[in-house]
């Protein structure tokens, strides 16, 4: 059993993978390879640290300026402009929004983890902007995801980017699913390859495998959207709407060594999918500051400081988030920090009628 736990934990089932990458992170030449995992009733912080794959993530994230801004649902019946809040089998948030006419998927905010042959983990989050028309070729950088009469959709995307240092990266993704008036489900998969252009040899290959996602009932108790850094956020309320039962968010941070002067280049990066639980809602607001400390096998410690706040209405929710990792050596001296800086998030309620139970406090 891992000693890596948060003060806020989420009971999500009898056999959930718990990734201990955040616990093992250490500054210096010996960065951790593939993060360890195990089955446990409680989900701890999911974090992964690596060199090359995260540099690749930055290259792909800069490919477009797509945003997941709040959007008014279209007029009339059906799912016009509806936003679905989903949770993946990796316990990461997923936000899916339909177009104003409800005939296609319009935006997707996602976050996933892929295991690489190098031993690293490629963690990537972004906003996908599906096209309004079919691509001219067999595949495009963004998928075309029209809804069938039964609410089904399926598509693929392929992005090719120069990673620098004579390397070329390709990222292919496939998504499928079915959305109804009250729920949704489907699959997602991603495959990444880095190739040395001169030799034609593969430098690394990363795969997510088949990720399953579910948008549970009732969607009226969920809010889904994205952060100001293009990562997904899903807010789940309890049945009385007086508590944020689970706050799921994807976030990333650049890491600096202790004492690094302003403007220094990051020594590494940290990408995380967090699931934080039990925030009381009072007068439509919730907020908390808390810390989690993990002891590493090398005798050092990693301290995570969180700042989470939000405002919850009947149709929309918004707020701010900050995650800060401070890495301490076995002698207690600070080795470095990874700071997400303060970011904003905004989300829309899922489809279905919003019912209140009891009076609002």
C-alpha positions, 0 to 999 in steps of 0.5 A: 500500500502506498504512503502517498495520500491526500488530505482530500481523497475520493473513494471511487471503487474497489480497484483503482490505479493510484499513481505515485509519481508526485510522491517520487518526484525529485530534483537533480539528475535522477528524475523518476521514470515510469510512476508506480501504481497499485490498486486501492480504495482511495485515489491519491494524487496522480502526477507524472514527471518526465523530460522529453514527453513533456517538452512534446506536450508543450509543442502540441499544446501550442498548435491552436488557440481553441478555448472552451468559453461558456456558451449559451445553449441553443434555443429549442428542445434537445441537446443544443449547446449542451455540455457533458461532464465526464470522468475517464477510466484514468480518473481524469476530467473530460468536458464535451460540448455540443454545437448550438444546433446540437448536431455535432461535438463542438469542443472537448477539454481532455487530459490523459496519461500515456506510458512510453517505451522509454519508461517515461509517462507522457501526460497531456491536456488540451482543448480539441476543437472539432471541425464543422465540416468533414476534412478534405483528406482522410484525417485532419488536426481536429476531428469531425464529430457529427452526431448520429440519430442515436447520439453516437459519434466517432472520429480521429485526429493527427497532429505532426510537430517539430520537437526541435533537436532534429526530432519530429513528433506525431500525435494521433487520437481517436474518440468515440461515444454516445450521448443521450438526454441524461448521460454519455459514454465512450472511449478515447485513445492516443498514440505518440511517436518521436522520431529522429529525422536524420536516422529515421529511428524512433526515439520514443513511443507512448500509448494510452491504451483504450481509455473509457469515459462516462458522463454519469446521471444525473448530469444536472449535478455536474459542471464541466468546462476548462481552465485558463490554461486549456485543461479540463475541469469537472465539478460534481455536487452532492444531491442537496447541492450543498457540497462539492463532492468531487472537484476534478482538474487537470493542471501543469507547472514548470519546475525551477531549481532552488535559487534559480534567478527570475527568467530561468529555464525550467529544469522539468515540468509537472503534469497532474490530474487531481481529484479533490473532495468535500468542499462545503458550499455556503451562500453559493461559494466554496474555498479552501487552502490545504497541504499534502506532504509525501515522503520519498524513498530517498528520505526527502519530502514533497509538499503540495500546497493547494488553493481552490475556490469557486462560485456555484450557480444553477447553470454555471460555476467558476473560480480559481485554482493553484497548485504548488509543489515544494521538493525538500531533500533529506536534510530539509533544504529546498531543492526546487518548486513547481508552481502552476500559478493562479489559474481561472476555471469556468464550467457549465451545468450538464443537461437536465433539469436542475432540482434543489433539495432543501433551502440554500445555506 
